[in-house]
Amino acid sequence: MAHEELKEALRSQLEGMDVQKVYFYVSDEEARGGGESPYLAVVIRETERPFEERIFDLLDVLQNLPEPVEFLIYTPAEWEELLNEGSDLALKVRDRGEVILEKSS
């Protein structure tokens, strides 16, 4: 499946949800371990849930995608903090990833 089709599927699944921004990132082959999806979606949204429970809000999205996608879900404040701290992953996603969904505040 082409990246464009997967991005469109992600966009259409997440459009109706309360998200502020979604980055789509395709990892380098050498940067990922065996068996992991090369696709990463970083979802920025307000939530009170603990980090490890946030994925449960997106189970319907996960089940309706044509290919596996890794998800990381951050609040806007957490994302900003990661960028300010110079997190390698956050900077790579911001600089090399693509914003596929962004809602104005």
Contacts in CASP RR format, 6 or more apart in sequence:
PFRMAT RR
TARGET T0000
AUTHOR 0000-0000-0000
METHOD contacts of the structure
MODEL  1
MAHEELKEALRSQLEGMDVQKVYFYVSDEEARGGGESPYLAVVIRETERP
FEERIFDLLDVLQNLPEPVEFLIYTPAEWEELLNEGSDLALKVRDRGEVI
LEKSS
1 66 0 8 1.000
1 67 0 8 1.000
3 24 0 8 1.000
3 26 0 8 1.000
5 66 0 8 1.000
6 24 0 8 1.000
6 39 0 8 1.000
6 65 0 8 1.000
6 66 0 8 1.000
6 67 0 8 1.000
6 69 0 8 1.000
7 24 0 8 1.000
7 98 0 8 1.000
7 100 0 8 1.000
9 64 0 8 1.000
9 65 0 8 1.000
9 66 0 8 1.000
10 22 0 8 1.000
10 24 0 8 1.000
10 41 0 8 1.000
10 61 0 8 1.000
10 65 0 8 1.000
10 69 0 8 1.000
10 100 0 8 1.000
10 101 0 8 1.000
11 22 0 8 1.000
11 100 0 8 1.000
11 101 0 8 1.000
13 60 0 8 1.000
13 61 0 8 1.000
13 64 0 8 1.000
13 65 0 8 1.000
14 22 0 8 1.000
14 43 0 8 1.000
14 61 0 8 1.000
14 101 0 8 1.000
15 101 0 8 1.000
17 45 0 8 1.000
17 57 0 8 1.000
17 58 0 8 1.000
17 61 0 8 1.000
18 45 0 8 1.000
18 46 0 8 1.000
19 43 0 8 1.000
19 44 0 8 1.000
19 45 0 8 1.000
19 101 0 8 1.000
19 103 0 8 1.000
20 44 0 8 1.000
20 45 0 8 1.000
20 46 0 8 1.000
20 76 0 8 1.000
20 102 0 8 1.000
20 103 0 8 1.000
20 105 0 8 1.000
21 43 0 8 1.000
21 44 0 8 1.000
21 99 0 8 1.000
21 101 0 8 1.000
21 102 0 8 1.000
21 103 0 8 1.000
22 41 0 8 1.000
22 42 0 8 1.000
22 43 0 8 1.000
22 44 0 8 1.000
22 99 0 8 1.000
22 100 0 8 1.000
22 101 0 8 1.000
22 102 0 8 1.000
23 40 0 8 1.000
23 41 0 8 1.000
23 42 0 8 1.000
23 44 0 8 1.000
23 93 0 8 1.000
23 94 0 8 1.000
23 97 0 8 1.000
23 98 0 8 1.000
23 99 0 8 1.000
23 100 0 8 1.000
24 39 0 8 1.000
24 40 0 8 1.000
24 41 0 8 1.000
24 97 0 8 1.000
24 98 0 8 1.000
24 99 0 8 1.000
24 100 0 8 1.000
25 39 0 8 1.000
25 40 0 8 1.000
25 41 0 8 1.000
25 42 0 8 1.000
25 92 0 8 1.000
25 93 0 8 1.000
25 96 0 8 1.000
25 97 0 8 1.000
25 98 0 8 1.000
26 38 0 8 1.000
26 39 0 8 1.000
26 40 0 8 1.000
26 97 0 8 1.000
27 38 0 8 1.000
27 39 0 8 1.000
27 40 0 8 1.000
29 38 0 8 1.000
32 38 0 8 1.000
36 70 0 8 1.000
37 67 0 8 1.000
37 68 0 8 1.000
37 69 0 8 1.000
37 70 0 8 1.000
39 67 0 8 1.000
39 68 0 8 1.000
39 69 0 8 1.000
39 70 0 8 1.000
40 69 0 8 1.000
40 70 0 8 1.000
40 71 0 8 1.000
40 72 0 8 1.000
40 93 0 8 1.000
41 69 0 8 1.000
41 70 0 8 1.000
41 71 0 8 1.000
41 72 0 8 1.000
42 71 0 8 1.000
42 72 0 8 1.000
42 73 0 8 1.000
42 74 0 8 1.000
42 79 0 8 1.000
42 90 0 8 1.000
42 93 0 8 1.000
43 58 0 8 1.000
43 71 0 8 1.000
43 72 0 8 1.000
43 73 0 8 1.000
43 74 0 8 1.000
44 73 0 8 1.000
44 74 0 8 1.000
44 75 0 8 1.000
44 76 0 8 1.000
44 79 0 8 1.000
45 73 0 8 1.000
45 75 0 8 1.000
45 76 0 8 1.000
46 75 0 8 1.000
46 76 0 8 1.000
47 54 0 8 1.000
47 57 0 8 1.000
47 73 0 8 1.000
47 75 0 8 1.000
49 56 0 8 1.000
49 57 0 8 1.000
51 73 0 8 1.000
54 73 0 8 1.000
55 62 0 8 1.000
55 71 0 8 1.000
55 73 0 8 1.000
57 73 0 8 1.000
58 71 0 8 1.000
58 73 0 8 1.000
62 69 0 8 1.000
62 71 0 8 1.000
74 82 0 8 1.000
79 90 0 8 1.000
82 89 0 8 1.000
82 90 0 8 1.000
83 90 0 8 1.000
83 91 0 8 1.000
83 94 0 8 1.000
END
